[in-house]
Amino acid sequence: MDLTPLDIEHATFESALVGFRKASVRTYLERVARTQEQLVREHRALRDELDGREAEIDELREAEAELKRAVIAAERIGNEMKDVARREAELIVERARAEAEAHAREAQERVREAQAELARLERSQALVREQLRGQLTAFLRALDAAPSERRGPPAAAIGEDDLPERVPSADR
């Protein structure tokens, strides 16, 4: 059972033959009651302060937990952004490689086409040379077979106007 300052202040004692003076006991009890009242007030104030501090600690703990969640979320977002950036970079590199390979294949195809065209032109040139050689040989034979008095000017004197107008093309 708790003793309150009022209990102490209003306490009564039985009378006895030998005892204490009632006035001094009463004075003492009033002093004890005031001290007890002051202690109760201090205890309440300390309890209120403690409750406030505990509430503040709880708020700080909640804030700390929220900060931890925010830091974890920021780290997660940062890691996700890094992963996305890394994947995008890999895709860009992959596309660049594919484009480079396509350009290389295209260049190789152009080289093959140019080589084929060169080979065709070389064959055509060889054919034209053979045809020209054949015609020149035929002209020489015809010249050698012709009687000497009908011979025209020497070969060195033949000009462009004396040559046949049409030279057969290599496509024939």
Legacy VTK file of the C-alpha trace (Angstrom):
# vtk DataFile Version 3.0
C-alpha trace
ASCII
DATASET POLYDATA
POINTS 172 float
0.000 0.000 0.000
1.376 3.366 -1.046
1.510 6.205 1.387
0.449 9.588 0.005
1.419 12.987 1.432
-2.214 13.458 2.555
-2.107 10.127 4.407
1.000 11.262 6.229
-0.419 14.744 6.954
-3.712 13.414 8.361
-2.236 10.538 10.295
-3.410 10.202 13.864
-1.859 8.332 16.701
-3.269 6.968 19.932
-2.451 8.710 23.117
-0.272 7.083 25.673
1.141 8.056 29.021
4.590 8.257 27.907
4.916 9.504 24.405
5.774 12.372 22.146
4.319 15.806 22.032
1.520 15.914 19.580
2.519 19.301 18.164
6.049 18.193 17.364
4.818 14.946 15.819
2.296 16.925 13.810
4.997 19.386 12.646
7.261 16.541 11.725
4.492 14.742 9.835
3.664 17.930 7.910
7.338 18.243 6.948
7.417 14.598 5.866
4.165 15.123 3.904
5.622 18.182 2.104
8.806 16.256 1.314
6.767 13.288 0.160
4.603 15.591 -1.986
7.700 17.169 -3.498
9.140 13.711 -4.187
5.868 12.611 -5.784
5.883 15.733 -8.020
9.516 15.124 -8.960
8.725 11.477 -9.607
5.796 12.465 -11.883
7.950 15.048 -13.666
10.709 12.492 -14.152
8.147 9.923 -15.304
6.703 12.451 -17.791
10.216 13.347 -18.975
11.041 9.660 -19.294
7.847 9.059 -21.274
8.743 11.994 -23.537
12.250 10.686 -24.030
10.943 7.199 -24.761
8.523 8.666 -27.317
11.409 10.644 -28.817
13.536 7.483 -28.907
10.685 5.647 -30.622
10.385 8.455 -33.194
14.149 8.394 -33.756
14.074 4.631 -34.143
11.263 4.934 -36.683
13.212 7.651 -38.516
16.325 5.481 -38.443
14.364 2.522 -39.808
12.896 4.755 -42.518
16.372 6.016 -43.394
17.645 2.455 -43.552
14.775 1.526 -45.878
15.513 4.594 -47.995
19.215 3.730 -48.183
18.408 0.138 -49.102
15.929 1.328 -51.733
18.479 3.808 -53.103
21.123 1.082 -53.274
18.675 -1.232 -55.009
17.667 1.481 -57.479
21.334 2.333 -58.052
22.162 -1.307 -58.705
19.182 -1.642 -61.038
20.270 1.497 -62.907
23.789 0.091 -63.225
22.389 -3.194 -64.516
20.154 -1.404 -67.017
23.060 0.777 -68.157
25.302 -2.281 -68.468
22.658 -4.132 -70.516
22.132 -1.088 -72.727
25.881 -0.772 -73.251
26.076 -4.458 -74.155
23.214 -4.012 -76.629
24.910 -0.987 -78.169
28.174 -2.887 -78.509
26.320 -5.885 -79.943
24.508 -3.681 -82.469
27.769 -1.963 -83.387
29.439 -5.327 -83.944
26.518 -6.536 -86.035
26.632 -3.342 -88.109
30.402 -3.665 -88.508
30.014 -7.271 -89.618
27.256 -6.272 -92.055
29.453 -3.492 -93.457
32.364 -5.913 -93.722
30.188 -8.476 -95.559
28.892 -5.743 -97.835
32.435 -4.558 -98.542
33.542 -8.144 -99.235
30.597 -8.577 -101.609
31.556 -5.369 -103.419
35.143 -6.584 -103.677
33.921 -9.913 -105.111
31.695 -8.069 -107.562
34.560 -5.772 -108.560
36.875 -8.771 -108.981
34.229 -10.543 -111.094
33.775 -7.398 -113.199
37.556 -7.100 -113.583
37.791 -10.748 -114.662
34.938 -10.222 -117.161
36.646 -7.112 -118.529
39.966 -8.962 -118.780
38.240 -11.805 -120.712
36.521 -9.259 -122.904
39.830 -7.500 -123.515
41.496 -10.817 -124.386
38.630 -11.652 -126.758
38.850 -8.251 -128.452
42.610 -8.691 -128.793
42.140 -12.141 -130.317
39.502 -10.861 -132.711
41.689 -7.888 -133.632
44.706 -10.186 -134.069
42.594 -12.488 -136.229
41.379 -9.614 -138.386
44.888 -8.198 -138.693
46.222 -11.613 -139.644
43.438 -11.965 -142.206
44.290 -8.519 -143.601
47.981 -9.456 -143.794
47.179 -12.687 -145.644
44.903 -10.792 -147.949
47.673 -8.304 -148.582
50.216 -11.033 -149.179
47.835 -12.841 -151.520
47.010 -9.754 -153.562
49.060 -9.103 -156.682
51.921 -6.774 -156.064
50.819 -4.065 -158.503
47.503 -3.636 -156.753
49.153 -3.131 -153.498
48.329 0.139 -151.951
50.508 2.288 -149.794
52.795 0.645 -147.285
51.320 -0.252 -143.893
53.022 2.721 -142.273
51.178 5.056 -144.650
47.698 3.774 -143.757
45.773 6.415 -141.815
42.691 6.239 -139.656
40.444 6.850 -142.623
41.732 3.684 -144.296
40.748 1.401 -141.381
37.379 -0.330 -141.332
34.728 1.685 -139.522
33.423 -1.017 -137.309
35.400 -3.197 -134.929
33.436 -6.250 -133.720
32.549 -6.026 -130.024
33.590 -8.604 -127.447
29.957 -9.499 -126.734
29.530 -11.405 -130.018
LINES 1 173
172 0 1 2 3 4 5 6 7 8 9 10 11 12 13 14 15 16 17 18 19 20 21 22 23 24 25 26 27 28 29 30 31 32 33 34 35 36 37 38 39 40 41 42 43 44 45 46 47 48 49 50 51 52 53 54 55 56 57 58 59 60 61 62 63 64 65 66 67 68 69 70 71 72 73 74 75 76 77 78 79 80 81 82 83 84 85 86 87 88 89 90 91 92 93 94 95 96 97 98 99 100 101 102 103 104 105 106 107 108 109 110 111 112 113 114 115 116 117 118 119 120 121 122 123 124 125 126 127 128 129 130 131 132 133 134 135 136 137 138 139 140 141 142 143 144 145 146 147 148 149 150 151 152 153 154 155 156 157 158 159 160 161 162 163 164 165 166 167 168 169 170 171
